[in-house]
């Protein structure tokens, strides 16, 4: 079956580092994406991993282990505007269908 | 920066009526998608479209749904006979290529409310 698991909610402090985990079981694998979604808005692309290891992009980094079906998104130097939902999404083999997790709602407090 | 645009931003329709949601993908993109997100739930894949035909669809995309690219810029989702459970945010997305590292760029969505 297809399953993507993420924690429902997390809270962190402004200026700190937070790690959002994602585990997946899908029908084939052709890449993992992280999106940010503010309430009532569209998802916006943050990062992509298809090979094992860490991808760094400014304050955001994403890690993938394909053998473990595991990824995380690391956010550094948290800002209040980082309060949003973070969606883990897996593209299935074949390249078209992308399965989204339910998202992790991150609250950044002062 | 080029973006995906969707109209209308909010559509209110009586149950049983037909509704057409419109999207203008990013101009050099070749792959188009529709997703829906019921309030408080996850984003769900509906359909992907390439080279003027459906390339993949989910089990949600049944006979009441159809997609069309009527001209060189628009991409539409039609729901033939709407039901209460079709109430959701509908997102259009496009990407330059279909696989690999190409991210899908999402429009701001159309909030569909069925009465």
Contacts between the chains, C-beta under 8 A, distances in Angstrom:
chain1	res1	chain2	res2	distance
A	30	B	99	5.8
A	30	B	100	7.6
A	31	B	99	7.7
A	31	B	100	6.9
A	31	B	101	6.7
A	33	B	103	6.3
A	33	B	104	8.0
A	37	B	43	8.0
A	41	B	108	6.8
A	41	B	109	7.9
A	42	B	91	5.9
A	42	B	106	4.0
A	42	B	107	6.1
A	42	B	108	5.1
A	42	B	109	5.6
A	43	B	43	6.5
A	43	B	91	7.4
A	43	B	106	5.1
A	44	B	106	7.1
A	45	B	103	3.9
A	45	B	104	7.4
A	45	B	105	6.9
A	48	B	101	5.0
A	48	B	103	6.2
A	50	B	100	7.3
A	50	B	101	6.6
A	87	B	42	7.7
A	87	B	43	6.6
A	89	B	43	7.7
A	91	B	99	7.1
A	94	B	56	6.9
A	94	B	99	7.7
A	95	B	98	4.6
A	95	B	99	2.8
A	95	B	100	7.3
A	96	B	31	7.5
A	96	B	33	7.9
A	96	B	48	4.0
A	96	B	50	7.7
A	96	B	55	5.0
A	96	B	56	4.0
A	96	B	98	5.9
A	96	B	99	7.7
A	97	B	45	5.3
A	97	B	48	6.9
A	97	B	56	5.1
A	97	B	58	7.0
A	98	B	33	7.9
A	98	B	45	5.9
A	98	B	104	6.8
A	99	B	45	6.7
A	100	B	35	8.0
A	100	B	42	5.1
A	100	B	43	4.2
A	100	B	44	7.2
A	100	B	45	7.6
A	101	B	42	6.5
A	102	B	41	7.3
A	102	B	42	4.4
A	103	B	42	6.5
